[in-house]
Amino acid sequence: MSESFRTTPHDQAWSSSSSPGNGYQSGERGSHSNEDAGEAGKIVLVGVLGGLLSAAGYVIYRRLPEEQKQRLQSQVRLIVQQRITEIRQNFNI
């Protein structure tokens, strides 16, 4: 749970005002929303950069000669098979 979350005792009614007993202090809520917005911006930036990098990789891959494409595909297949074997050994499958 977040630090700003406060439970209300059963005998106390919910209140929308910022009185001392409701669990919120002035300004506490705004600082969390600013942090969340900054974190969301970072996540979007990483997603956009990842998309650009993958698009650039695809363009480069399409321009490769057929021989190099086949060589890359066989290397990727080998790496995936090794990883699957490693995972099976770790889980004793």
C-alpha positions as CSV (number, residue, x, y, z in Angstrom):
1,M,0.0,0.0,0.0
2,S,1.1,3.5,-0.6
3,E,2.2,5.8,2.3
4,S,-0.7,8.2,1.6
5,F,-3.3,5.5,2.3
6,R,-4.9,5.7,5.7
7,T,-7.6,3.4,7.0
8,T,-10.6,5.0,8.8
9,P,-11.7,3.6,12.1
10,H,-15.1,1.9,12.0
11,D,-16.7,4.5,14.3
12,Q,-15.4,7.5,12.1
13,A,-17.4,8.5,9.0
14,W,-15.7,9.2,5.7
15,S,-15.0,12.9,5.2
16,S,-14.0,14.9,2.1
17,S,-12.6,17.8,4.0
18,S,-8.9,18.1,5.0
19,S,-9.4,17.9,8.7
20,P,-6.6,16.6,10.9
21,G,-8.4,13.3,11.4
22,N,-9.0,12.1,7.9
23,G,-5.5,10.8,7.0
24,Y,-4.4,13.5,4.5
25,Q,-2.2,16.5,5.1
26,S,-2.3,19.5,2.9
27,G,-0.1,19.1,-0.2
28,E,0.5,15.4,0.4
29,R,-1.8,14.3,-2.4
30,G,-0.3,16.7,-5.0
31,S,3.3,15.6,-4.6
32,H,2.3,12.0,-5.3
33,S,0.4,12.9,-8.5
34,N,3.5,14.9,-9.7
35,E,5.7,11.8,-9.0
36,D,3.2,9.6,-10.8
37,A,3.1,11.9,-13.8
38,G,6.9,12.0,-14.0
39,E,7.1,8.2,-13.8
40,A,4.4,7.8,-16.5
41,G,6.3,10.2,-18.8
42,K,9.5,8.1,-18.3
43,I,7.5,4.9,-19.2
44,V,6.1,6.5,-22.4
45,L,9.6,7.7,-23.4
46,V,11.1,4.3,-23.0
47,G,8.2,2.8,-25.0
48,V,8.7,5.3,-27.8
49,L,12.4,4.7,-27.9
50,G,11.9,0.9,-28.0
51,G,9.5,1.3,-30.9
52,L,11.9,3.4,-32.8
53,L,14.8,1.0,-32.2
54,S,12.8,-2.0,-33.3
55,A,11.6,-0.2,-36.4
56,A,15.2,0.7,-37.3
57,G,16.2,-2.9,-36.8
58,Y,13.5,-4.1,-39.0
59,V,14.5,-1.7,-41.8
60,I,18.1,-2.9,-41.6
61,Y,17.0,-6.5,-41.5
62,R,14.9,-6.1,-44.7
63,R,17.9,-4.7,-46.6
64,L,20.2,-7.6,-45.7
65,P,21.1,-10.2,-48.4
66,E,19.2,-13.5,-48.2
67,E,22.3,-15.3,-47.0
68,Q,22.8,-13.1,-44.0
69,K,19.1,-13.3,-43.1
70,Q,19.3,-17.1,-43.1
71,R,22.5,-17.0,-40.9
72,L,20.7,-14.6,-38.4
73,Q,17.7,-16.9,-38.3
74,S,19.8,-20.0,-37.6
75,Q,21.7,-18.1,-34.8
76,V,18.5,-16.9,-33.2
77,R,17.0,-20.5,-33.5
78,L,20.1,-21.9,-31.7
79,I,20.0,-19.3,-28.9
80,V,16.3,-19.9,-28.3
81,Q,16.9,-23.7,-28.2
82,Q,19.7,-23.3,-25.7
83,R,17.6,-21.0,-23.5
84,I,14.7,-23.5,-23.6
85,T,17.0,-26.3,-22.7
86,E,18.4,-24.2,-19.8
87,I,14.9,-23.4,-18.5
88,R,13.9,-27.1,-18.7
89,Q,17.0,-28.1,-16.7
90,N,16.3,-25.5,-14.1
91,F,12.7,-26.7,-13.6
92,N,13.5,-30.4,-14.2
93,I,10.9,-30.7,-16.9
